[in-house]
Amino acid sequence: MDDKTVGQELRAIVGERFVLTDPSELRPYECDGNTIFKKLPRAVVLPGHVLKRLARVVRLLAGSGIPFIPARGGDGAFERCGAGPMAK
């Protein structure tokens, strides 16, 4: 699945304002506390009403063979879900 399609599919699930796909918006999500290994994600799904739709997001990514990393802010809930590295 190409980057444009991934973004469209994610937006269809969680809504436009909860999906980042512009490279300038994705920079803060290219690494966690370990800044040695950086990889720009293809997309980021932000919090909001995402928890209600999280299973659909995970099914889309897993079904498309797209690796993802759920991240949380220490409160036990997923804050964002980065969808694999950018396609070359």
N, C-alpha and C positions, 0 to 999 in steps of 0.2 A: 504494500500500500504506500503510495507516495505521500510526501509531507502535506500537500494541499488536501488530499482526501482524508488523511488522519485528522487534520484540523477541522474539516467540515463535519466529519463523523462525531468527533468529540463535542463540537458546538451543538450538534443536533441532540445530543444526550443531555448536556449540562447548561447550555445557553452561551451566547456570544461572549458575555463579559467575564466568564469564568475560565476561558481558554486563552493562553498566550502562545503565539507562534512566531511573532516577529523576533529575529535574532537579538535585537537590542533589548527586548523585554526578557529574553531567556538567559542573559548573562548571569544574573544573580543565582541561577539554578544550575550552573555548570559544575558545581562541586559543593561538598558539604564542608565540615571543619577541616578535612584533609584537602588542602589546596594543591597538593602535588599532582593528583590525578584529576584533570578537568576534561569534561566532555559536554558540549552544548546539547541540550535535549531537543527533540523534534517539536515537542509541545509540553506545556505545563497546564495542569488542571488545578485551578485555585479553589479554596474553600468557598463555601456559600451553601447552596442546597445540594452540594455534590454528594454528601453522605447518603442521601436518598437514592442517588444514581450511581454510586460507586461500583456496585456489582456490574452494571451495564458497561461502565468504562473499562473495568478489568476484563470482562468477556470480550469486548472489542479488541483490546490490545493483545490479549493472550491468543484469541482466535486468529489474529493477523500475524502472529509471530513477532510482535513488537515488544522488546524488553521494557520493563518499567520499574521505577523505584518509588514506592510510597514513602513520603516523609511526613513527620508530625512535629508539632511544636511543644511536646512534652505534656500535653493534656490528654493523651490517650486517643485522640481522633486524628485521622489523616488530614494534613493541611493541604498537601499538593501531591500530585502524582506526575512525575516527569516521564515522558514517553520516549525512551531510547535516544540514541545519538542521531544527529542530523544526517540525512542522506547526502552523499557526495554528489 
